[in-house]
């Protein structure tokens, strides 16, 4: 879970999230990724690393959450 959060923070996905909503955003993002992108999360948790394709997929998944997720 921490890796997903760090990836999102380092890539600027939290930049437009109000501070008071940061925890809600993080919780929603984790739930969204685990339900909709389970294979990607399984790969991240087992390998503890992502290749370039995995990073691209995770970035797209986070963008999907920001557009369609609830937080």
N, C-alpha and C positions, 0 to 999 in steps of 0.2 A: 504493500500500500504506500509506503513511504517513497518508493521509487517513482510511482505515478505522480505523486504530489510534487516531488523535486523536479521531475521532468516538466510538469506544467508550469511551475514557478520559473524555472530557468529559461523556458521558452516564451515567457511573457503572457501566458494565458490567464494569470491572476491580475495583470496590470489594470484591467478595467473593472475588477470585482471590488465593490466597496468593502472596506475593512470589516464592517459589522456583518457582512454576508460571507466572509471568507470560510468560516467553519461549515456553514450550510452548503456552500459551493463545493468544498472538499468532500463532504459526506455524500452529496448528490452525485458528484463525479465518480467517486468510488463505486457506488451502487450501480450507476449507469454502465460503467465499464465492465463490471463483473457480470451484469445481466446481458448486455448487448454485445460485448466483445470478450466473452469468456475465454476463447482460445488464445487470444493475444495476452490476456492476463495470466493464464496458465503458463504460457511460454516465458513471460517475464519472471514469474515466480520460480519456475524450475531452473532457468538459465541464469537468473540474476543479472541479465544483460540483454540488450536489444541490438540487433544488427540494423543497418541503414533502412531496410524495408520495414522492420518492426517499429523503428522510430517514426517513419512516415505514416504507418498505420495508426500508431498511438496519437500522433498529432491530428490526423483526420478524425479519430474517435473523439478527442477532446473538443475539436471544432464542432462536431456533431452535437455533443452535449451542450455546448454553449448556445447553439442555435435552437435545439429542441428539448433540452433537459429542463428540469424544474429545480430551482434553487432559490 
